Amino acid sequence: MGKHAIVVVGPAGSGKSTFCKTLFEHYSITKKSTHICNFDPAAEDLCYEPSMDVRELICVDDVLEAKGLGPNGGLVFAMEYLMSHAGWINDQLADYADDFLIVDMPGQVELLSHIPVVPGFVELLRQQGYFVSAVFMLDAPTVTSDTGKYVSGCLLALTTQMSLECPFVGVLSKCDLLPKEMRRDSVLQRFENCDFDFMSTDRMPERWRNMTRQVATVVNDFSLVKFVPVDITDEDTVRYVASLLNDTLQVDDDAEVNDGYDMGDTGEA
């Protein structure tokens, strides 16, 4: 089947681990040999059983105790320590050379922006012959409730896409927690397509409104940021995201895939 990896990134609390578990279950049904890899040294209770676990090399709790660092500094130290031990990563990868990997990454924004840890990890995978695709996740209930948070999320998605330099799928997670009217009335599609004209900036000071308009122009002019919704209770949305990932990774999925998805179908008359 070849060497393929999906690297799941996004802010803390965006549902990365739950998404990894859901995607793993989908690919398991399609009979792919699939493994979840935890590369978050600060993870505590995981909702899945990882085949590879960075905590076997280094754990943030140990770093905090040994180095006297705070949580953020401890995580940065742990991830930089991980990347300085590429041999350990390669040894772990060797056990799953022909398998399909789903990699659960930390949610600290610094690791995606000005500290090149995640880009370095993606490059390491490519050097080992992996086809890599990234999933960037935003918490839909959070970003759809505040225009400023949505704009910030779009900029982080754009920054991440540029730094990783690999195929990229943007995901709005936790859509099952959105009000039904938002899904039924196609409001969510505005956020999927970065329709800034639809979003209210009335509560912002005038200078922030101007900045938001300029940011929207940059995002829309280059059409680089788009999102697809995921509701883990709706298998159609999971299949659709998986089909996009399969396309970017150039792999086949034996499961039946819909040509699209419809978040507007809430099951109500």
Phi and psi in degrees as a GROMACS rama.xvg file:
@    title "Ramachandran Plot"
@    xaxis  label "Phi"
@    yaxis  label "Psi"
@TYPE xy
94.5403  175.822  GLY-2
-103.517  115.617  LYS-3
-132.416  141.483  HIS-4
-140.26  137.311  ALA-5
-110.898  119.893  ILE-6
-103.372  117.077  VAL-7
-100.596  118.711  VAL-8
-129.015  170.598  VAL-9
146.46  166.13  GLY-10
-60.5215  158.969  PRO-11
-59.1561  138.1  ALA-12
84.8905  6.3007  GLY-13
-85.5601  -0.671715  SER-14
92.5372  25.5169  GLY-15
-62.7115  -47.8519  LYS-16
-64.4385  -41.9537  SER-17
-64.029  -39.8147  THR-18
-63.9039  -42.98  PHE-19
-58.2585  -44.6881  CYS-20
-62.2588  -44.8206  LYS-21
-64.3446  -42.6151  THR-22
-66.3891  -39.3388  LEU-23
-58.5594  -44.597  PHE-24
-63.6929  -37.5774  GLU-25
-63.7193  -49.437  HIS-26
-69.3049  -27.8702  TYR-27
-65.3786  -36.7861  SER-28
-64.7082  -34.668  ILE-29
-83.0817  8.62566  THR-30
68.0902  21.9673  LYS-31
-80.3714  145.219  LYS-32
-79.8259  99.7212  SER-33
-117.836  142.734  THR-34
-136.88  142.179  HIS-35
-97.6101  135.108  ILE-36
-117.63  120.59  CYS-37
-89.0178  113.723  ASN-38
-114.619  30.138  PHE-39
-108.519  103.223  ASP-40
-70.9407  -7.69382  PRO-41
-99.5779  1.12541  ALA-42
-63.7984  142.971  ALA-43
-110.844  -87.1568  GLU-44
-95.1851  110.868  ASP-45
-90.5267  148.443  LEU-46
-90.2063  8.24925  CYS-47
-142.267  167.432  TYR-48
-100.968  108.364  GLU-49
-74.9099  142.072  PRO-50
-80.6514  -30.3442  SER-51
-126.144  138.106  MET-52
-140.917  114.912  ASP-53
-61.8801  -22.584  VAL-54
-66.5944  -14.4872  ARG-55
-72.738  -21.4428  GLU-56
-95.35  -48.4771  LEU-57
-154.61  142.116  ILE-58
-126.664  138.473  CYS-59
-60.9767  -37.8434  VAL-60
-57.9149  -40.715  ASP-61
-66.4557  -37.4627  ASP-62
-64.8855  -44.0671  VAL-63
-60.1312  -40.7818  LEU-64
-71.1778  -40.17  GLU-65
-80.5319  -34.5665  ALA-66
-106.321  -11.5603  LYS-67
68.0211  28.1239  GLY-68
-91.5972  163.226  LEU-69
-81.8421  176.191  GLY-70
-57.3741  -44.6534  PRO-71
-67.7144  -47.5504  ASN-72
-63.0689  -36.2032  GLY-73
-64.4029  -40.3035  GLY-74
-67.9916  -42.5184  LEU-75
-61.2211  -44.8096  VAL-76
-59.4004  -45.9457  PHE-77
-62.7321  -41.247  ALA-78
-71.4637  -36.561  MET-79
-67.4858  -35.7473  GLU-80
-63.0501  -42.7544  TYR-81
-58.478  -47.3485  LEU-82
-69.9923  -21.1143  MET-83
-81.1843  -5.37492  SER-84
-118.378  56.1388  HIS-85
-59.5789  -29.2405  ALA-86
-61.2148  -38.5899  GLY-87
-64.1636  -43.1837  TRP-88
-61.7474  -46.0642  ILE-89
-63.0185  -37.8659  ASN-90
-63.5665  -39.7358  ASP-91
-66.658  -43.0048  GLN-92
-64.4731  -30.6694  LEU-93
-60.8422  -26.7144  ALA-94
-73.3795  -15.3193  ASP-95
-131.644  42.5676  TYR-96
-62.0436  -31.1389  ALA-97
-112.684  19.5476  ASP-98
-104.922  172.691  ASP-99
-99.2593  119.03  PHE-100
-106.59  136.446  LEU-101
-116.646  116.92  ILE-102
-107.744  119.379  VAL-103
-94.3381  112.748  ASP-104
-102.253  162.299  MET-105
-64.1684  162.406  PRO-106
-101.819  6.33869  GLY-107
-70.4059  126.471  GLN-108
-61.2972  -36.1349  VAL-109
-57.205  -32.1928  GLU-110
-71.2364  -16.1756  LEU-111
-100.373  -18.1032  LEU-112
-108.473  -88.0247  SER-113
-94.1555  -5.67129  HIS-114
-108.991  114.804  ILE-115
-80.2218  45.7625  PRO-116
-75.9066  -53.7668  VAL-117
-65.2752  -44.6994  VAL-118
-56.695  -38.8272  PRO-119
-64.5412  -37.2559  GLY-120
-67.0295  -42.5137  PHE-121
-61.384  -41.2248  VAL-122
-65.2079  -37.3519  GLU-123
-61.6739  -42.7919  LEU-124
-60.453  -42.8927  LEU-125
-64.0305  -38.7192  ARG-126
-63.7046  -25.9146  GLN-127
-87.5194  6.00272  GLN-128
90.8245  14.3705  GLY-129
-85.1272  139.846  TYR-130
-82.6872  124.54  PHE-131
-118.815  136.325  VAL-132
-129.414  143.788  SER-133
-106.787  143.387  ALA-134
-114.478  123.271  VAL-135
-108.553  125.46  PHE-136
-113.918  138.676  MET-137
-124.636  143.111  LEU-138
-74.8914  107.93  ASP-139
-59.7895  -46.6513  ALA-140
-59.1258  -31.4599  PRO-141
-76.2648  -50.8918  THR-142
-76.3504  -24.8547  VAL-143
-80.2379  -9.89545  THR-144
-94.9989  -7.53942  SER-145
-149.956  117.461  ASP-146
-61.0501  -39.7956  THR-147
-61.2375  -41.9202  GLY-148
-67.0231  -35.859  LYS-149
-67.107  -43.9391  TYR-150
-60.8731  -44.2188  VAL-151
-60.7952  -41.5443  SER-152
-63.1213  -39.8848  GLY-153
-64.4818  -40.1353  CYS-154
-66.7015  -39.5842  LEU-155
-66.3527  -37.9432  LEU-156
-62.0839  -43.0939  ALA-157
-65.2943  -43.9674  LEU-158
-60.5338  -44.1946  THR-159
-63.3716  -43.5345  THR-160
-60.5232  -42.0681  GLN-161
-69.1003  -37.4015  MET-162
-76.9577  -32.526  SER-163
-81.0538  -30.9622  LEU-164
52.7123  49.6247  GLU-165
-145.851  164.716  CYS-166
-51.2236  145.469  PRO-167
-143.271  131.06  PHE-168
-125.191  121.763  VAL-169
-88.7146  136.904  GLY-170
-129.401  133.419  VAL-171
-96.4387  112.016  LEU-172
-93.6156  170.347  SER-173
60.1662  32.964  LYS-174
-67.5137  -17.897  CYS-175
-67.1163  -16.2304  ASP-176
-94.2937  -2.753  LEU-177
-76.4311  152.481  LEU-178
-58.9316  141.37  PRO-179
-58.7585  -34.8687  LYS-180
-65.6803  -29.7673  GLU-181
-65.0971  -39.5545  MET-182
-76.5702  -41.2388  ARG-183
-69.5252  -35.8697  ARG-184
-92.7729  14.0469  ASP-185
65.0686  15.7916  SER-186
-62.7467  -38.6524  VAL-187
-59.4397  -33.3716  LEU-188
-61.7466  -27.6986  GLN-189
-63.6286  -38.2674  ARG-190
-76.3856  -31.0525  PHE-191
-62.4965  -37.8261  GLU-192
-100.001  9.24533  ASN-193
55.9091  48.8005  CYS-194
-84.8899  84.5507  ASP-195
-68.5292  -26.3894  PHE-196
-62.2526  -25.5983  ASP-197
-78.2334  -21.5682  PHE-198
-90.2773  141.552  MET-199
-82.7772  133.022  SER-200
-117.497  18.3232  THR-201
-60.89  -32.6959  ASP-202
-82.0168  -4.87844  ARG-203
-87.0393  147.6  MET-204
-60.0203  155.954  PRO-205
-57.6498  -39.8789  GLU-206
-65.396  -32.9092  ARG-207
-73.3331  -32.9228  TRP-208
-62.2928  -44.5102  ARG-209
-61.9189  -43.4839  ASN-210
-63.1946  -41.4195  MET-211
-61.5294  -40.4689  THR-212
-63.5464  -39.6307  ARG-213
-67.4254  -41.6986  GLN-214
-61.2862  -43.7534  VAL-215
-59.8258  -37.64  ALA-216
-63.4702  -43.9133  THR-217
-61.9034  -48.6799  VAL-218
-62.6082  -45.5785  VAL-219
-73.3561  -36.043  ASN-220
-62.21  -35.3877  ASP-221
-97.1807  -9.26702  PHE-222
48.2764  43.0235  SER-223
-96.6903  -21.6446  LEU-224
-110.385  116.774  VAL-225
-138.632  156.802  LYS-226
-131.121  153.254  PHE-227
-120.382  144.195  VAL-228
-83.9403  145.85  PRO-229
-128.701  126.429  VAL-230
-119.66  109.575  ASP-231
-66.7332  -11.8073  ILE-232
-88.7545  -4.46697  THR-233
-117.629  104.3  ASP-234
-61.7372  -27.8413  GLU-235
-61.3427  -40.4034  ASP-236
-69.1926  -34.4941  THR-237
-67.5954  -43.7654  VAL-238
-60.0397  -40.2288  ARG-239
-65.1589  -45.6662  TYR-240
-61.5848  -42.4674  VAL-241
-60.8369  -38.2421  ALA-242
-66.4962  -37.2855  SER-243
-64.1918  -42.4424  LEU-244
-65.5779  -39.9766  LEU-245
-60.8807  -39.6882  ASN-246
-63.6991  -43.8326  ASP-247
-68.5798  -30.3771  THR-248
-93.4624  -5.86194  LEU-249
59.935  48.1  GLN-250
-123.372  158.936  VAL-251
-96.8648  148.254  ASP-252
-117.826  121.357  ASP-253
-71.7994  -16.8605  ASP-254
-76.7852  152.441  ALA-255
-70.3417  131.038  GLU-256
-119.588  132.813  VAL-257
-71.4705  153.242  ASN-258
-71.697  -16.5226  ASP-259
-162.771  -166.482  GLY-260
-140.681  160.853  TYR-261
-140.06  97.4095  ASP-262
-73.5654  -9.88677  MET-263
-77.5176  -14.5869  GLY-264
-84.9486  97.9834  ASP-265
-95.2406  0.897191  THR-266
83.411  2.74267  GLY-267
-101.626  151.607  GLU-268
